Amino acid sequence: MTKQMYCVACPLGCFITVEYDDTGILNVTGNTCKRGIDYARTEMTNPTRSLTSTIRVIGGKRAVIPCKSHEPLPKNMMFDCMKEINKARVKAPAKIGDVLIPDILGTGIDIVATDNCD
């Protein structure tokens, strides 16, 4: 079987083809750099995505603070993670890099602030 996809691991955006069967990935073609192979393997076995959003702030100059996942999260958990982020409230002040939600849904990945909020 084959699957075709655009690699987003670097700015080149190569159109890669992954050949696979029940035992796993057999071949990856079309990639210009090694990152394409790594990207294809991740996409086929355990796709991940970075998550960016905002969290409501209590007592701040702004109503929300932008945030992101410190590392990419499993793609199949994105909606559940967003539900947790939407329920969360953070007390001001908060600064860039502060952990706003530690270990979201037991993933070992923190949600961190990407801006300051006084």
C-alpha positions as CSV (number, residue, x, y, z in Angstrom):
1,M,0.0,0.0,0.0
2,T,1.1,3.6,-0.4
3,K,0.2,6.9,1.1
4,Q,1.2,10.3,-0.3
5,M,1.7,13.4,1.8
6,Y,3.4,16.7,2.0
7,C,6.3,16.8,4.4
8,V,6.2,19.9,6.7
9,A,9.4,19.1,8.6
10,C,11.3,21.8,6.8
11,P,10.5,24.7,4.5
12,L,10.9,22.6,1.3
13,G,7.5,20.9,1.6
14,C,8.5,17.8,-0.3
15,F,5.7,15.6,-1.7
16,I,6.6,12.2,-0.2
17,T,5.3,8.7,-0.9
18,V,5.3,6.1,1.9
19,E,5.1,2.4,1.0
20,Y,3.9,0.2,3.8
21,D,2.3,-3.1,4.7
22,D,1.0,-4.8,7.9
23,T,4.6,-5.1,9.2
24,G,5.4,-1.4,8.9
25,I,7.0,1.2,6.6
26,L,8.9,-0.4,3.7
27,N,10.1,2.7,1.8
28,V,9.9,6.5,1.8
29,T,10.6,8.4,-1.4
30,G,10.4,12.0,-2.6
31,N,12.0,13.5,0.5
32,T,15.0,15.9,0.0
33,C,16.3,15.6,3.5
34,K,16.5,13.0,6.3
35,R,13.8,14.9,8.2
36,G,11.3,13.7,5.6
37,I,11.9,10.1,6.6
38,D,11.4,10.9,10.2
39,Y,8.3,12.9,9.5
40,A,6.8,10.0,7.4
41,R,7.5,7.5,10.2
42,T,5.8,9.7,12.8
43,E,2.8,10.5,10.6
44,M,2.3,6.8,9.9
45,T,2.7,5.5,13.4
46,N,1.9,8.2,15.9
47,P,1.0,11.6,14.4
48,T,1.6,14.6,16.6
49,R,0.8,18.3,16.4
50,S,1.8,21.4,18.3
51,L,-1.2,23.0,20.0
52,T,-1.7,26.7,20.3
53,S,-4.6,28.4,22.0
54,T,-5.5,30.9,24.7
55,I,-6.4,30.5,28.4
56,R,-8.7,32.8,30.3
57,V,-6.9,35.1,32.9
58,I,-8.3,36.1,36.3
59,G,-7.3,39.6,37.4
60,G,-5.2,40.4,34.4
61,K,-5.0,43.4,32.1
62,R,-6.2,41.1,29.4
63,A,-9.0,38.5,29.3
64,V,-6.8,35.8,27.9
65,I,-3.1,34.7,27.5
66,P,-1.7,32.9,24.5
67,C,-0.3,29.5,25.1
68,K,1.1,26.4,23.4
69,S,2.1,22.8,24.1
70,H,5.7,22.6,25.1
71,E,6.1,19.7,22.8
72,P,3.8,18.2,20.1
73,L,0.9,16.3,21.4
74,P,-0.7,13.1,20.0
75,K,-3.0,14.2,17.2
76,N,-5.9,12.0,18.5
77,M,-5.9,13.9,21.8
78,M,-6.2,17.5,20.4
79,F,-9.9,17.9,21.0
80,D,-9.7,16.5,24.6
81,C,-6.7,18.8,25.3
82,M,-8.7,21.8,24.0
83,K,-11.5,20.9,26.3
84,E,-9.1,21.1,29.2
85,I,-7.6,24.4,28.0
86,N,-11.1,25.9,27.7
87,K,-11.9,24.9,31.3
88,A,-8.7,26.3,32.7
89,R,-8.3,29.7,34.4
90,V,-4.9,31.4,35.2
91,K,-4.3,34.0,37.8
92,A,-2.4,37.1,36.7
93,P,0.5,37.8,36.5
94,A,1.9,35.2,34.1
95,K,5.0,35.4,32.0
96,I,6.4,33.7,28.9
97,G,7.4,30.2,29.7
98,D,5.2,29.8,32.8
99,V,3.6,26.4,33.0
100,L,-0.2,27.1,32.8
101,I,-1.4,23.5,32.7
102,P,1.2,20.8,33.8
103,D,1.1,17.4,32.2
104,I,-2.1,17.9,30.3
105,L,-4.2,14.7,30.3
106,G,-1.3,12.7,31.6
107,T,0.7,13.2,28.4
108,G,3.8,14.5,30.2
109,I,3.5,17.7,28.1
110,D,2.9,21.1,29.7
111,I,0.9,23.9,28.3
112,V,3.0,27.1,28.6
113,A,2.4,30.8,28.3
114,T,3.7,32.4,25.1
115,D,3.3,36.0,26.2
116,N,3.3,38.1,29.4
117,C,0.1,39.1,31.2
118,D,0.2,41.7,34.1
